[in-house]
Amino acid sequence: ELLQSVAQIKSDQEIDLLRRCTEMTDKVGQAYLANVQSGISDRDLQTVVDEALAASGADGSSFATQVYSGPQVSVGIGFATGRTFELGDRVQLDCGAVSGGDRSNLSRVTTVGPASSEVLTLM
C-alpha cells in the first residue's frame, strides 16, 4: 500500500513530462487522420506516422508502430502488409511516444471515407 500511495503522487515536473508526451502522441494521431485515404498503403501510412513521431520531438517510440486495415481490425491486432486502403476500409493505428523516460500510447480506428451504418455500430 505504501508503494501505491507514493506512485500515485506526481510532481509538477512528472505531470509536465506526461503532458508533453501526450501532446506529441496527439500530433501523431492528427497526422494519421489527415493521411488515411483511398490509394495509400498501410506501410506508407506507417511511415507517415513514424515521421510525425520523429518531428514531434519524441525521444523515440514506445513500441513498434502498428497500422493495419481490413480483416485485421476485427481481430484487434495486426501489422502493415502493404495492403492499399479502399473506400470503406477500417484502419487502426497503435503507437506511442517516449519523452523524458515517460511513455504514451494511442490506439485509434477510423474509416477511409464515410463509415457505413454497420461499421458505425461496431465502432
Disulfide bonds with the S-S distance in Angstrom:
none
